[in-house]
Amino acid sequence: MAANRRPASAGLAKVGKLRLNDAQWEKLQRLAGGSTAPAEACAPSDRLSSHGLVATDQKGCEYLTVHGAFRLSQGR
C-alpha cells in the first residue's frame, strides 16, 4: 500500500507553469516575503486567487498558498 503513495508535491508538479505579468509576479514575491502593506495585502487579486496561488483570510487579506510558493520556486 505504501507504493501507492505520492509525495505531497506530486499534484503541484502536474500543473503547468502559469504565466504571470510583472505586477502579479511582484505581488507573489511580496506576499512570500511578508513585506506587503496591510492595505495592499487586502486588495484581492482575482486571477491569483482563482488559480489558487493566494487565498484570503477572515479579514479579507491575501496570503500566499502552497501552490503560490511552488509557482515562485519555478522562477519567472
Secondary structure, 3 states (H helix, E strand, C coil): CHHHCCCCCHHHHCCCCCCCCHHHHHHHHHHHHCCCCHHHHCCCCHHHHHCCCEEECCCCCEEECHHHHHHHHCCC
